[in-house]
Amino acid sequence: MDRWHAALVRAIAEGVEVRQLAGCGGWIATSGSDPETAYEVTPWECECYAGQFVDPVCKHRAALLWKLGRLYFEPDPSRPGLCPTCNGVGAHPVIHFGDRLANASQVVCQDCHGSGHARDQAA
């Protein structure tokens, strides 16, 4: 099982919930260990402990990608795999100011041409 699927299994087992904020449209994910805590999360980053230390894979991001239909719980032969370059997001955030990500500006993934699916990658 790859790291994304392992993170998704943890998120489901710990009851992590992902909600969209009505006002700004941002996303939050509940903590699996502290019922009083929620983290801002995007397909590219999360405020959780793992995200603070630049781990690209955390259970909150996995739960968000699952909710957005970009990560599947089990391999399904009728659905193509995720693009390994963008992890199924279809775009990359543009990097500004050193390593800080600017989520407002994104570029289409050149490997999957924005679809997020591995089968759409150019040969």
VENLIN-V922406 format. One record per residue. N is the residue number from 1. SS is DSSP state (2 for helix, 1 for strand, 0 for the rest). PSI is psi in whole degrees, -180 to 180 (NA if undefined). OMEGA is omega in whole degrees, 0 to 359 (NA if undefined). Layout:
N_SS_PSI_OMEGA + N_SS_PSI_OMEGA
//
This chain:
1_0_130_181 + 2_0_173_185 + 3_2_-36_180 + 4_2_-44_180 + 5_2_-36_176 + 6_2_-40_178 + 7_2_-39_178 + 8_2_-41_177 + 9_2_-43_177 + 10_2_-44_180 + 11_2_-45_180 + 12_2_-45_181 + 13_2_-34_183 + 14_0_1_177 + 15_0_28_178 + 16_0_129_177 + 17_0_142_179 + 18_1_131_181 + 19_1_147_176 + 20_1_135_178 + 21_0_131_185 + 22_0_-41_186 + 23_0_-55_187 + 24_0_-14_180 + 25_0_1_177 + 26_0_173_182 + 27_1_146_171 + 28_1_152_176 + 29_1_136_179 + 30_1_154_176 + 31_0_143_176 + 32_0_-15_184 + 33_0_-17_181 + 34_0_108_184 + 35_0_-12_180 + 36_0_-2_188 + 37_0_141_171 + 38_1_151_182 + 39_1_142_169 + 40_1_137_183 + 41_1_143_173 + 42_0_172_175 + 43_0_-16_184 + 44_0_-21_182 + 45_0_163_180 + 46_1_149_179 + 47_0_0_183 + 48_0_174_181 + 49_2_-47_180 + 50_2_-43_180 + 51_2_-34_179 + 52_2_-27_181 + 53_0_26_170 + 54_0_34_171 + 55_0_120_183 + 56_0_-11_183 + 57_0_119_173 + 58_0_162_184 + 59_2_-28_180 + 60_2_-44_177 + 61_2_-39_178 + 62_2_-43_179 + 63_2_-40_178 + 64_2_-47_180 + 65_2_-36_177 + 66_2_-47_180 + 67_2_-36_180 + 68_0_-1_179 + 69_0_21_182 + 70_0_1_176 + 71_0_132_183 + 72_0_142_183 + 73_0_-43_179 + 74_0_149_175 + 75_0_132_181 + 76_0_117_183 + 77_0_-21_180 + 78_0_-9_179 + 79_0_135_179 + 80_0_161_178 + 81_0_168_179 + 82_1_149_175 + 83_0_125_181 + 84_0_-18_181 + 85_0_-46_183 + 86_0_4_181 + 87_0_35_175 + 88_0_2_182 + 89_0_-35_179 + 90_0_-7_180 + 91_1_165_177 + 92_1_142_174 + 93_1_147_176 + 94_1_135_183 + 95_1_127_178 + 96_0_159_174 + 97_0_60_180 + 98_0_-121_183 + 99_0_3_181 + 100_0_135_183 + 101_1_136_174 + 102_1_99_185 + 103_1_-19_183 + 104_1_-30_179 + 105_1_127_183 + 106_1_154_175 + 107_1_145_180 + 108_1_137_177 + 109_0_126_182 + 110_0_-19_181 + 111_0_-38_181 + 112_0_1_179 + 113_0_32_175 + 114_0_-5_182 + 115_0_-26_183 + 116_0_-1_184 + 117_1_138_182 + 118_2_-33_183 + 119_2_-19_180 + 120_2_2_181 + 121_0_143_178 + 122_0_142_181 + 123_0_NA_NA
//
